[in-house]
Amino acid sequence: MSAAIHPTAIVEEGAQIADGVTVGPFCTVGAEVSLAKGVVLKSHVVVTGKTSIGEDTVVFPFAVIGEIPQDLKFDGEETRLEVGARNRIREGVTMNTGTSGGGGLTKVGDDCLFMTGAHVGHDAIVGNGVIMANQAALAGHCIIDDKVIIGGLAGIHQFVRIGRGAIIGAVTMVTNDVIPYGLVQAPRGELDGLNYVGLKRAGVARSDITALRAAYQMLRQGDGAFQDRARRLSEETDSDYVREVVDFILGDSGRSYLTPR
């Protein structure tokens, strides 16, 4: 196979274009870009900077992938963006490269969906199977674990972590870390329970869901500070799912935590 590059596209010398790549009309591909097998750039797509895009990822019109960070401290240093395989990057999505102060890397995993106008800021780390709905935005340095869903027009504050399987409601501002499997909603994000629908869809055993429910109640109403309750849970639980929540709470946090209502 060979790449299919439309005659109106601009592919700069040095770009690495694998077999089976499609570069549509009026796209621009920079000199340091790497497009893996099966990547499709629909039309009017800009891929620039030191950016790699994994196999079978499809990028829709007017997306801008790999531009410099929206950070006034950025001074032209070499940083990069890595996008994994089988992602769907819809119209108008923006993803920026990293900054030297944040590790120099923005990274997106596999099998994600970024709906129209979503934004991934500099130095963000996004896991696998993440969904960002229309106009949702990640600020710099965020860490989004696997299978997170972020609703439309939601904003995630810089340095926030969102644990695996959590769901963020639409038009929600999240300023603190969200525990794995948490449910966050309200204009100023509040931890309002667990993502039971997501857990059931993922085939999690009823016993583990019951253990998570009990753990959440202990975190909400138990004695002592939030992290003290988590430490007690760590001594009492035999559920891997509860252990994941506990380890998240006891890990490093740059923003503290959303605590149960």
C-alpha positions in Angstrom: 0.0 0.0 0.0 1.0 3.6 -0.3 -0.3 6.8 1.2 -3.1 8.8 -0.5 -2.3 12.5 -0.3 -4.6 15.0 -1.9 -2.9 17.4 -4.3 -4.1 20.4 -2.3 -2.5 19.1 0.9 0.8 20.4 2.1 3.1 17.7 3.6 6.5 19.2 4.6 9.7 17.4 3.9 10.7 15.2 6.8 7.2 14.1 7.8 6.9 10.3 8.3 3.8 9.0 6.4 3.1 5.3 6.7 1.4 3.1 4.2 -2.3 3.4 4.1 -2.4 6.9 5.4 -5.0 9.3 3.9 -4.3 13.0 3.9 -7.4 14.9 2.6 -7.9 18.2 0.9 -6.2 21.3 2.3 -4.5 19.5 5.2 -1.1 20.6 6.5 1.3 18.1 7.9 4.5 19.4 9.5 8.1 18.3 9.1 8.3 16.5 12.5 5.0 14.7 12.3 4.7 10.9 12.2 1.4 9.4 11.0 1.1 5.6 11.5 -0.6 3.1 9.2 -4.2 3.8 8.5 -4.4 7.3 9.9 -7.0 9.5 8.1 -6.9 13.3 8.0 -10.3 14.2 6.5 -9.8 17.7 5.2 -8.5 21.1 6.5 -6.6 19.3 9.3 -3.4 20.8 10.7 -0.9 18.4 12.3 2.2 20.2 13.4 5.0 20.2 15.9 6.8 17.0 17.1 3.6 15.0 16.9 2.9 11.3 16.4 -0.5 9.8 15.7 -1.2 6.1 16.1 -2.7 3.6 13.7 -6.2 4.0 12.4 -6.9 7.2 14.1 -9.3 9.5 12.2 -9.0 13.3 12.4 -12.0 15.3 11.2 -12.0 18.8 9.5 -10.5 21.8 11.2 -8.9 20.0 14.0 -5.5 21.4 15.0 -3.2 18.8 16.5 0.3 19.5 17.9 0.3 23.3 18.0 2.4 25.0 20.7 1.0 25.3 24.3 -1.3 28.0 25.4 1.2 28.9 28.1 3.0 32.2 28.3 6.0 30.5 29.9 6.5 28.5 26.7 9.7 29.8 25.0 10.0 27.6 21.9 11.6 24.6 23.6 11.2 21.2 21.9 8.3 19.3 23.3 5.9 16.8 21.8 2.5 15.3 21.5 1.8 11.5 21.3 -1.7 10.4 20.2 -2.4 6.6 20.3 -4.3 4.3 18.0 -7.9 4.1 16.9 -8.9 7.5 18.2 -11.8 9.6 16.8 -10.9 13.3 16.8 -13.8 15.3 15.6 -14.2 18.7 14.1 -12.4 21.6 15.7 -10.6 19.6 18.3 -7.3 21.1 19.6 -4.4 19.2 21.2 -1.2 21.0 22.3 2.3 19.8 22.8 3.9 19.8 26.3 6.1 22.3 28.1 9.5 21.9 29.6 8.2 22.7 33.0 5.5 19.9 32.7 7.7 17.1 31.4 7.6 18.1 27.8 4.9 15.6 26.8 1.2 15.6 26.1 -0.1 12.1 25.7 -3.3 10.6 24.5 -4.0 6.8 24.7 -6.0 4.5 22.5 -9.7 4.2 21.5 -10.7 7.6 22.7 -13.4 9.9 21.3 -13.0 13.6 21.3 -16.2 15.3 20.1 -16.5 18.6 18.4 -14.4 21.4 19.9 -12.8 19.4 22.7 -9.4 20.7 23.9 -6.5 18.8 25.4 -4.0 21.2 27.1 -0.3 21.0 27.4 1.3 18.2 29.5 -2.1 16.4 29.9 -2.0 12.7 30.1 -5.2 11.0 28.8 -5.7 7.3 29.2 -7.5 4.7 27.0 -11.2 4.7 26.1 -11.8 8.3 27.3 -14.7 10.2 25.9 -14.7 14.0 25.9 -18.1 15.4 24.7 -18.6 18.6 22.7 -16.5 21.6 23.8 -15.1 19.9 27.0 -11.7 21.2 27.9 -8.7 19.9 29.8 -6.3 22.5 31.2 -2.6 21.9 31.4 -1.1 19.0 33.5 -4.3 17.1 34.0 -4.3 13.3 34.3 -7.3 11.5 33.0 -7.4 7.8 33.6 -8.9 5.1 31.4 -12.7 5.0 30.6 -13.4 8.5 31.9 -16.4 10.3 30.4 -16.4 14.1 30.4 -19.7 15.8 29.5 -20.2 18.6 27.1 -18.9 22.1 28.0 -17.2 20.7 31.1 -13.9 22.3 32.2 -11.1 20.5 34.1 -8.8 22.7 36.1 -5.0 22.4 35.7 -3.3 19.7 37.7 -6.6 17.8 38.4 -6.6 14.0 38.3 -9.7 12.0 37.3 -9.7 8.4 38.3 -10.6 5.5 36.1 -14.2 5.0 35.2 -15.4 8.4 36.6 -18.1 10.4 34.8 -18.3 14.2 34.8 -21.6 15.9 34.0 -22.2 18.5 31.4 -21.4 22.2 32.1 -19.4 21.3 35.2 -16.2 22.9 36.4 -13.9 20.4 38.2 -11.3 22.0 40.4 -10.3 19.0 42.5 -9.3 15.4 42.0 -12.1 12.9 41.3 -11.9 9.4 42.8 -12.1 6.4 40.4 -15.7 5.5 39.4 -16.9 8.8 40.9 -20.0 10.8 39.6 -19.5 14.5 39.5 -22.1 17.1 38.6 -23.4 20.6 39.4 -22.0 23.9 37.9 -19.1 23.8 40.5 -18.4 20.1 40.4 -19.6 18.1 43.4 -18.9 14.4 44.0 -22.5 13.1 44.0 -22.1 9.4 44.1 -20.6 6.6 42.0 -20.9 5.9 38.3 -23.1 2.8 38.8 -24.3 2.8 35.2 -20.7 2.7 33.9 -19.8 -0.1 36.4 -22.7 -2.2 35.3 -22.0 -1.6 31.6 -18.4 -2.7 32.2 -19.5 -6.0 33.6 -18.2 -5.3 37.2 -19.4 -8.0 39.6 -22.3 -7.2 41.9 -20.1 -8.0 44.9 -17.5 -5.4 43.8 -20.3 -2.8 43.2 -21.6 -3.5 46.7 -18.2 -3.1 48.1 -17.7 0.2 46.3 -21.1 1.4 47.6 -20.1 0.6 51.2 -16.7 2.2 50.8 -18.3 5.4 49.4 -20.6 5.6 52.4 -17.7 5.2 54.8 -15.8 7.9 52.9 -18.8 10.1 53.2 -19.8 9.6 56.8 -17.0 7.9 58.6 -15.0 9.4 61.5 -11.9 11.5 60.9 -10.6 13.3 57.9 -11.2 12.1 54.4 -7.7 10.6 54.0 -8.0 9.0 57.5 -11.2 7.2 56.3 -9.3 6.0 53.2 -6.5 4.6 55.3 -9.0 2.6 57.4 -10.6 1.3 54.2 -7.2 0.1 53.0 -6.8 -2.0 56.1 -10.3 -3.5 55.8 -11.1 -4.1 52.2 -10.4 -7.1 50.0 -12.0 -5.6 46.9 -9.5 -4.6 44.1 -11.9 -1.9 43.1 -12.0 -0.4 46.6 -8.3 -0.7 46.8 -8.0 1.3 43.6 -10.0 4.1 45.1 -8.0 4.1 48.3 -4.7 4.1 46.5 -5.9 7.1 44.4 -6.8 9.0 47.5 -3.6 8.3 49.3 -1.5 9.2 46.2 0.0 12.5 45.4 -2.5 15.3 44.6 -1.8 18.8 43.4 -5.4 19.9 43.9 -6.8 17.9 46.9 -10.0 16.0 46.4 -13.7 16.3 45.7 -15.3 14.7 48.8 -18.7 13.1 49.0 -21.7 15.4 49.6 
